[in-house]
């Protein structure tokens, strides 16, 4: 059975593990990042905001209840189905789902709301192009940082014990920060045997770029930035 290392944080890690098990893989959970809630003042929400944009379900999960209550009446434009589902569960009544591409969502919002103000619940660590595209089109983006992404460090001994000394067949990378951390782990002398023949799979080209392949580690990129496309890259279970 192929062993697949899942590097994303909870709660997504366990969800991915179940999906892998259901399709015949052996998941191993090793989150390389974790999310931490940041303080947010609901009073900072602009009165003239006409919509909410969300590119990460974590941004909603970490938002205070009073912030969600203040935003829930506005139309919510979610990057994809998973984020849209999270928005509905949090109480948003009007949710528009994109195809999973943040840049495409930015282009859509730029067309719909030129000169208007939107609220963008987001993480402290994020890719700037989304906001840059909107601001270039004259959309007033009020970024509301609800969470931070922090590294999780693991000792060689912890990883070797988790792997039971056996090699990993594949690694799934969901963020640039995790990809950079994984590249360091893969080159640790004590872990050479674990990752010597491992294949690496990234959710997007930006994430793959954070994985320095100078050590000869090949990496493949999902055709679309969603988990289904990422898992489709895995070799068939044996």
C-alpha contacts under 8 A as a table, 3 or more apart, distances in Angstrom:
res1	aa1	res2	aa2	distance
1	X	24	X	7.26
1	X	25	X	5.99
1	X	26	X	6.26
1	X	237	X	6.34
1	X	238	X	5.65
2	X	25	X	5.41
2	X	26	X	5.91
2	X	168	X	7.93
2	X	169	X	5.94
2	X	170	X	7.73
2	X	237	X	6.10
2	X	238	X	6.85
3	X	25	X	6.30
3	X	26	X	4.71
3	X	27	X	5.82
3	X	28	X	6.87
3	X	167	X	8.00
3	X	168	X	5.45
3	X	169	X	5.24
3	X	170	X	6.52
4	X	25	X	6.87
4	X	26	X	6.04
4	X	27	X	4.85
4	X	28	X	5.96
4	X	168	X	6.41
4	X	169	X	6.00
4	X	170	X	4.74
4	X	171	X	5.64
4	X	172	X	7.28
5	X	27	X	5.95
5	X	28	X	4.78
5	X	29	X	5.95
5	X	30	X	6.64
5	X	168	X	6.82
5	X	169	X	7.98
5	X	170	X	6.13
5	X	171	X	4.61
5	X	172	X	6.21
6	X	13	X	6.41
6	X	16	X	7.54
6	X	17	X	7.40
6	X	27	X	6.77
6	X	28	X	6.05
6	X	29	X	4.97
6	X	30	X	5.87
6	X	31	X	6.76
6	X	171	X	6.29
6	X	172	X	5.41
6	X	173	X	7.40
7	X	13	X	7.26
7	X	29	X	6.53
7	X	30	X	5.11
7	X	31	X	4.26
7	X	32	X	5.41
7	X	33	X	7.64
7	X	171	X	7.43
7	X	172	X	6.30
7	X	173	X	6.13
7	X	174	X	7.24
7	X	178	X	6.79
8	X	12	X	6.61
8	X	13	X	5.40
8	X	30	X	7.59
8	X	31	X	5.01
8	X	32	X	6.54
8	X	33	X	6.69
8	X	173	X	7.10
8	X	174	X	6.03
8	X	175	X	7.69
8	X	178	X	7.48
9	X	12	X	6.09
9	X	13	X	5.49
9	X	31	X	4.90
9	X	32	X	6.98
9	X	33	X	5.73
9	X	34	X	5.32
9	X	35	X	7.40
10	X	13	X	4.88
10	X	14	X	6.49
10	X	31	X	7.58
10	X	34	X	7.44
11	X	14	X	5.97
11	X	15	X	6.76
12	X	15	X	5.08
12	X	16	X	6.13
13	X	16	X	5.19
13	X	17	X	6.16
13	X	29	X	6.77
13	X	31	X	7.33
14	X	17	X	4.89
14	X	18	X	6.29
14	X	29	X	7.81
15	X	18	X	5.33
15	X	19	X	6.43
16	X	19	X	5.02
16	X	20	X	6.19
17	X	20	X	5.11
17	X	21	X	6.16
17	X	27	X	5.39
17	X	28	X	7.56
17	X	29	X	7.51
18	X	21	X	5.11
18	X	22	X	6.14
19	X	22	X	5.18
19	X	23	X	6.52
20	X	23	X	5.25
20	X	24	X	6.42
20	X	25	X	5.17
20	X	26	X	6.82
20	X	27	X	6.28
21	X	24	X	5.25
21	X	25	X	5.15
21	X	26	X	6.00
21	X	27	X	6.74
22	X	25	X	7.52
23	X	237	X	7.78
24	X	237	X	5.76
25	X	237	X	6.14
28	X	162	X	7.94
28	X	163	X	7.73
31	X	34	X	7.21
31	X	152	X	7.02
32	X	151	X	5.97
32	X	152	X	4.92
32	X	153	X	6.87
32	X	178	X	5.45
32	X	181	X	6.88
32	X	182	X	7.61
33	X	149	X	6.40
33	X	150	X	5.43
33	X	151	X	4.43
33	X	152	X	4.97
33	X	177	X	7.51
33	X	178	X	6.30
34	X	149	X	5.73
34	X	150	X	5.33
34	X	151	X	6.43
34	X	152	X	6.55
35	X	147	X	6.35
35	X	148	X	5.58
35	X	149	X	4.67
35	X	150	X	6.17
36	X	62	X	7.87
36	X	147	X	5.36
36	X	148	X	5.22
36	X	149	X	6.50
36	X	150	X	7.34
37	X	62	X	5.43
37	X	63	X	7.68
37	X	146	X	6.01
37	X	147	X	4.39
37	X	148	X	6.51
38	X	62	X	7.63
38	X	145	X	6.99
38	X	146	X	5.03
38	X	147	X	4.86
38	X	148	X	6.73
39	X	146	X	6.78
40	X	63	X	7.34
40	X	64	X	7.05
40	X	67	X	7.77
40	X	144	X	7.40
40	X	145	X	7.28
40	X	146	X	6.30
41	X	44	X	5.76
41	X	45	X	7.98
41	X	67	X	7.48
42	X	45	X	5.78
42	X	66	X	6.47
42	X	67	X	4.93
42	X	70	X	7.19
43	X	46	X	7.98
45	X	49	X	7.63
45	X	70	X	7.98
45	X	119	X	7.30
45	X	142	X	7.86
46	X	49	X	5.60
46	X	117	X	7.85
46	X	119	X	7.94
46	X	142	X	7.86
48	X	116	X	7.89
48	X	117	X	6.30
49	X	52	X	7.88
49	X	116	X	7.20
49	X	117	X	4.65
49	X	118	X	4.95
49	X	119	X	6.46
50	X	74	X	6.45
50	X	75	X	7.51
50	X	116	X	6.91
50	X	117	X	6.07
50	X	118	X	5.74
51	X	74	X	5.24
51	X	75	X	5.10
51	X	76	X	6.01
51	X	77	X	7.41
51	X	117	X	7.44
51	X	118	X	4.95
51	X	119	X	6.44
52	X	71	X	7.26
52	X	74	X	6.47
52	X	75	X	6.21
52	X	76	X	4.68
52	X	77	X	6.07
52	X	118	X	5.56
52	X	119	X	4.80
52	X	120	X	5.89
52	X	121	X	7.72
53	X	76	X	5.88
53	X	77	X	4.84
53	X	78	X	6.03
53	X	79	X	7.90
53	X	118	X	7.00
53	X	119	X	6.28
53	X	120	X	5.00
53	X	121	X	7.08
54	X	57	X	7.21
54	X	59	X	7.30
54	X	60	X	7.94
54	X	76	X	7.29
54	X	77	X	6.26
54	X	78	X	4.88
54	X	79	X	6.24
54	X	83	X	7.21
54	X	120	X	6.13
54	X	121	X	6.15
54	X	122	X	7.04
55	X	59	X	7.95
55	X	78	X	6.08
55	X	79	X	4.94
55	X	80	X	7.81
55	X	83	X	7.04
55	X	102	X	6.43
55	X	122	X	7.25
56	X	59	X	5.50
56	X	60	X	7.49
56	X	79	X	7.57
56	X	83	X	6.18
56	X	122	X	6.76
56	X	123	X	7.98
57	X	60	X	5.45
57	X	61	X	6.38
57	X	82	X	7.27
57	X	83	X	4.76
57	X	84	X	7.99
57	X	86	X	5.94
57	X	87	X	7.50
58	X	61	X	4.88
58	X	62	X	6.04
58	X	122	X	7.87
58	X	123	X	7.81
58	X	147	X	7.47
59	X	62	X	5.59
59	X	63	X	6.26
59	X	121	X	5.45
59	X	122	X	4.87
59	X	123	X	6.14
59	X	145	X	7.55
59	X	146	X	5.68
59	X	147	X	6.45
60	X	63	X	5.11
60	X	68	X	7.59
60	X	86	X	7.34
60	X	87	X	6.98
60	X	90	X	7.39
60	X	121	X	6.93
60	X	146	X	7.72
61	X	86	X	7.85
61	X	90	X	7.93
62	X	146	X	5.69
62	X	147	X	6.07
63	X	67	X	6.36
63	X	68	X	6.61
63	X	121	X	7.81
63	X	146	X	5.38
63	X	147	X	7.87
64	X	67	X	5.31
64	X	68	X	6.53
65	X	68	X	5.22
65	X	69	X	6.16
66	X	69	X	4.99
66	X	70	X	6.19
67	X	70	X	5.10
67	X	71	X	6.30
68	X	71	X	5.11
68	X	72	X	5.70
68	X	90	X	7.20
68	X	91	X	7.60
69	X	72	X	5.37
69	X	73	X	7.79
69	X	91	X	7.76
70	X	73	X	7.23
71	X	74	X	5.67
71	X	92	X	7.82
72	X	75	X	7.61
72	X	76	X	7.87
72	X	91	X	5.99
72	X	92	X	4.46
72	X	93	X	6.81
73	X	92	X	6.55
73	X	93	X	6.83
73	X	94	X	7.69
74	X	92	X	7.56
74	X	94	X	7.22
75	X	92	X	7.52
75	X	93	X	7.53
75	X	94	X	4.93
75	X	95	X	5.97
75	X	96	X	7.53
76	X	87	X	7.49
76	X	92	X	6.88
76	X	94	X	6.10
76	X	95	X	4.74
76	X	96	X	6.16
77	X	84	X	7.74
77	X	95	X	5.92
77	X	96	X	4.82
77	X	97	X	6.13
77	X	98	X	7.39
77	X	105	X	7.91
78	X	81	X	7.50
78	X	83	X	5.69
78	X	84	X	5.15
78	X	87	X	7.76
78	X	95	X	6.95
78	X	96	X	6.03
78	X	97	X	4.94
78	X	98	X	6.01
78	X	105	X	7.91
79	X	83	X	6.43
79	X	84	X	7.35
79	X	97	X	6.06
79	X	98	X	4.76
79	X	99	X	6.56
79	X	100	X	4.98
79	X	101	X	6.20
79	X	102	X	5.80
79	X	105	X	6.12
80	X	83	X	5.50
80	X	84	X	6.03
80	X	97	X	5.14
80	X	98	X	4.67
80	X	99	X	5.19
80	X	100	X	4.13
80	X	101	X	7.38
81	X	84	X	4.90
81	X	85	X	6.02
81	X	97	X	5.82
81	X	98	X	7.17
81	X	99	X	7.48
81	X	100	X	7.29
82	X	85	X	5.15
82	X	86	X	6.38
83	X	86	X	5.03
83	X	87	X	6.24
83	X	97	X	7.92
84	X	87	X	5.04
84	X	88	X	6.39
84	X	95	X	6.31
84	X	96	X	7.09
84	X	97	X	5.67
85	X	88	X	5.26
85	X	89	X	6.32
86	X	89	X	5.13
86	X	90	X	6.23
87	X	90	X	5.09
87	X	91	X	6.52
87	X	92	X	5.57
87	X	95	X	7.15
88	X	91	X	5.19
88	X	92	X	4.94
88	X	93	X	6.45
88	X	95	X	7.02
89	X	92	X	7.38
92	X	95	X	6.61
98	X	101	X	7.07
98	X	104	X	7.87
98	X	105	X	6.28
100	X	224	X	7.71
100	X	225	X	6.26
100	X	226	X	6.51
101	X	104	X	5.34
101	X	105	X	6.33
101	X	224	X	7.89
101	X	225	X	6.60
102	X	105	X	4.98
102	X	106	X	6.20
102	X	130	X	6.43
103	X	106	X	5.03
103	X	107	X	6.33
103	X	129	X	7.42
103	X	130	X	5.90
103	X	133	X	7.88
104	X	107	X	5.09
104	X	108	X	6.25
105	X	108	X	5.07
105	X	109	X	6.19
106	X	109	X	5.16
106	X	110	X	5.99
106	X	130	X	5.73
106	X	131	X	7.58
106	X	133	X	6.30
106	X	134	X	5.91
107	X	110	X	5.03
107	X	111	X	6.36
107	X	133	X	7.15
107	X	134	X	7.28
108	X	111	X	5.31
108	X	112	X	6.33
109	X	112	X	4.97
109	X	113	X	5.78
109	X	134	X	7.23
110	X	113	X	5.57
110	X	114	X	5.78
110	X	133	X	7.58
110	X	134	X	5.42
110	X	137	X	5.66
110	X	138	X	7.55
110	X	139	X	6.35
111	X	114	X	6.36
111	X	137	X	7.98
113	X	116	X	5.19
113	X	117	X	7.61
113	X	139	X	6.19
114	X	137	X	6.29
114	X	138	X	5.30
114	X	139	X	5.02
115	X	138	X	5.10
115	X	139	X	5.05
115	X	140	X	6.60
116	X	138	X	7.66
116	X	139	X	5.43
116	X	140	X	5.85
117	X	139	X	6.11
117	X	140	X	4.41
117	X	141	X	5.98
117	X	142	X	7.21
118	X	139	X	7.37
118	X	140	X	6.20
118	X	141	X	5.30
118	X	142	X	6.15
119	X	141	X	6.07
119	X	142	X	4.82
119	X	143	X	6.14
119	X	144	X	7.02
120	X	141	X	6.59
120	X	142	X	5.79
120	X	143	X	4.63
120	X	144	X	5.74
121	X	143	X	5.98
121	X	144	X	4.56
121	X	145	X	5.88
121	X	146	X	6.41
122	X	126	X	7.55
122	X	143	X	6.68
122	X	144	X	5.92
122	X	145	X	4.92
122	X	146	X	6.01
122	X	147	X	7.11
123	X	126	X	6.00
123	X	145	X	5.10
123	X	146	X	5.90
123	X	147	X	4.89
123	X	148	X	5.48
123	X	149	X	7.23
124	X	145	X	5.53
124	X	146	X	7.51
124	X	147	X	6.21
124	X	148	X	5.01
124	X	149	X	7.18
125	X	148	X	6.31
125	X	149	X	6.23
127	X	130	X	6.92
128	X	131	X	5.72
128	X	132	X	6.17
129	X	132	X	4.88
129	X	133	X	6.00
130	X	133	X	5.50
130	X	134	X	6.59
131	X	134	X	5.19
131	X	135	X	6.05
131	X	141	X	6.83
132	X	135	X	5.18
132	X	136	X	6.01
133	X	136	X	5.20
133	X	137	X	6.45
134	X	137	X	5.18
134	X	138	X	6.52
134	X	139	X	5.23
134	X	140	X	7.54
134	X	141	X	7.20
135	X	138	X	5.02
135	X	139	X	5.06
135	X	140	X	6.21
135	X	141	X	6.76
136	X	139	X	7.40
145	X	148	X	7.81
151	X	177	X	7.59
151	X	178	X	7.74
151	X	181	X	7.98
154	X	158	X	6.20
154	X	159	X	6.62
155	X	158	X	5.20
155	X	159	X	6.42
156	X	159	X	5.26
156	X	160	X	6.08
156	X	190	X	6.54
156	X	191	X	6.87
157	X	160	X	5.14
157	X	161	X	6.05
158	X	161	X	5.24
158	X	162	X	6.17
159	X	162	X	5.01
159	X	163	X	6.13
160	X	163	X	5.11
160	X	164	X	5.89
160	X	165	X	5.32
160	X	191	X	7.37
160	X	194	X	7.86
161	X	164	X	4.93
161	X	165	X	6.63
162	X	165	X	7.89
163	X	166	X	5.53
163	X	167	X	7.13
163	X	168	X	7.65
163	X	194	X	7.70
165	X	194	X	6.96
166	X	193	X	7.92
166	X	194	X	6.11
167	X	193	X	6.41
167	X	194	X	4.01
167	X	195	X	6.12
167	X	196	X	7.61
167	X	197	X	7.67
167	X	198	X	7.56
168	X	171	X	7.49
168	X	194	X	5.83
168	X	195	X	6.04
168	X	197	X	7.65
168	X	198	X	5.73
169	X	195	X	7.89
169	X	197	X	6.85
169	X	198	X	4.75
169	X	199	X	6.20
170	X	198	X	5.26
170	X	199	X	4.71
170	X	200	X	5.66
170	X	201	X	7.34
170	X	234	X	7.64
171	X	198	X	7.11
171	X	199	X	6.40
171	X	200	X	4.88
171	X	201	X	6.09
172	X	200	X	6.36
172	X	201	X	5.10
172	X	202	X	6.12
172	X	203	X	7.86
172	X	230	X	7.86
173	X	176	X	7.87
173	X	178	X	6.52
173	X	179	X	5.82
173	X	200	X	7.49
173	X	201	X	6.03
173	X	202	X	4.70
173	X	203	X	6.29
173	X	207	X	7.32
174	X	178	X	6.99
174	X	179	X	7.56
174	X	202	X	6.27
174	X	203	X	5.43
174	X	204	X	7.99
174	X	207	X	7.09
175	X	178	X	5.28
175	X	179	X	6.18
175	X	203	X	7.58
175	X	207	X	5.57
176	X	179	X	4.95
176	X	180	X	6.22
176	X	206	X	6.92
176	X	207	X	4.32
176	X	208	X	7.29
176	X	209	X	7.76
176	X	210	X	5.33
176	X	211	X	7.58
177	X	180	X	5.30
177	X	181	X	6.31
177	X	210	X	7.40
178	X	181	X	5.01
178	X	182	X	5.96
179	X	182	X	5.02
179	X	183	X	6.24
179	X	207	X	6.37
179	X	208	X	7.01
179	X	210	X	5.73
179	X	211	X	5.04
180	X	183	X	5.24
180	X	184	X	6.67
180	X	210	X	5.32
180	X	211	X	5.18
180	X	212	X	7.27
181	X	184	X	5.28
181	X	185	X	6.42
182	X	185	X	4.99
182	X	186	X	6.08
182	X	211	X	7.45
183	X	186	X	5.21
183	X	187	X	6.60
183	X	211	X	5.67
183	X	212	X	6.41
183	X	213	X	7.77
184	X	187	X	5.44
184	X	188	X	6.62
185	X	188	X	5.38
185	X	191	X	7.22
186	X	191	X	6.60
186	X	192	X	6.66
186	X	195	X	5.75
186	X	196	X	7.92
187	X	191	X	7.19
187	X	192	X	6.55
187	X	215	X	7.47
188	X	191	X	5.39
188	X	192	X	6.39
189	X	192	X	5.35
190	X	193	X	7.55
191	X	194	X	5.25
191	X	195	X	6.50
192	X	195	X	5.47
192	X	196	X	5.41
193	X	196	X	5.27
194	X	197	X	7.86
194	X	198	X	7.79
195	X	198	X	4.96
198	X	217	X	7.95
199	X	217	X	7.41
199	X	218	X	6.64
199	X	219	X	6.64
200	X	217	X	7.56
200	X	218	X	6.58
200	X	219	X	4.72
200	X	220	X	6.40
201	X	208	X	7.93
201	X	219	X	5.55
201	X	220	X	4.90
201	X	221	X	5.86
201	X	222	X	7.41
201	X	230	X	6.96
201	X	233	X	7.31
201	X	234	X	7.99
202	X	205	X	7.21
202	X	207	X	6.09
202	X	208	X	5.51
202	X	219	X	7.06
202	X	220	X	6.20
202	X	221	X	4.87
202	X	222	X	6.33
202	X	230	X	6.92
203	X	207	X	6.64
203	X	208	X	7.72
203	X	221	X	6.00
203	X	222	X	5.31
203	X	224	X	7.58
203	X	225	X	5.31
203	X	226	X	6.64
203	X	227	X	7.11
203	X	230	X	5.78
204	X	207	X	5.29
204	X	208	X	6.31
204	X	221	X	5.66
204	X	222	X	6.03
204	X	223	X	7.85
204	X	224	X	7.35
204	X	225	X	5.56
205	X	208	X	4.90
205	X	209	X	6.09
205	X	221	X	6.07
206	X	209	X	5.13
206	X	210	X	6.77
207	X	210	X	5.35
207	X	211	X	6.99
208	X	211	X	5.25
208	X	219	X	6.87
208	X	220	X	7.67
208	X	221	X	6.81
209	X	212	X	6.77
212	X	215	X	7.47
213	X	216	X	5.42
213	X	217	X	5.12
213	X	218	X	6.44
213	X	219	X	7.71
214	X	217	X	7.24
220	X	233	X	7.66
221	X	230	X	7.32
222	X	225	X	6.31
222	X	226	X	7.63
222	X	229	X	5.34
222	X	230	X	4.74
222	X	232	X	7.95
222	X	233	X	6.87
223	X	229	X	6.14
223	X	230	X	7.63
224	X	229	X	5.81
224	X	230	X	7.73
225	X	229	X	7.09
225	X	230	X	7.54
226	X	229	X	5.65
226	X	230	X	6.44
227	X	230	X	4.84
227	X	231	X	6.06
228	X	231	X	5.30
228	X	232	X	6.16
229	X	232	X	5.04
229	X	233	X	6.87
230	X	233	X	5.61
230	X	234	X	7.61
231	X	234	X	5.52
232	X	235	X	7.96
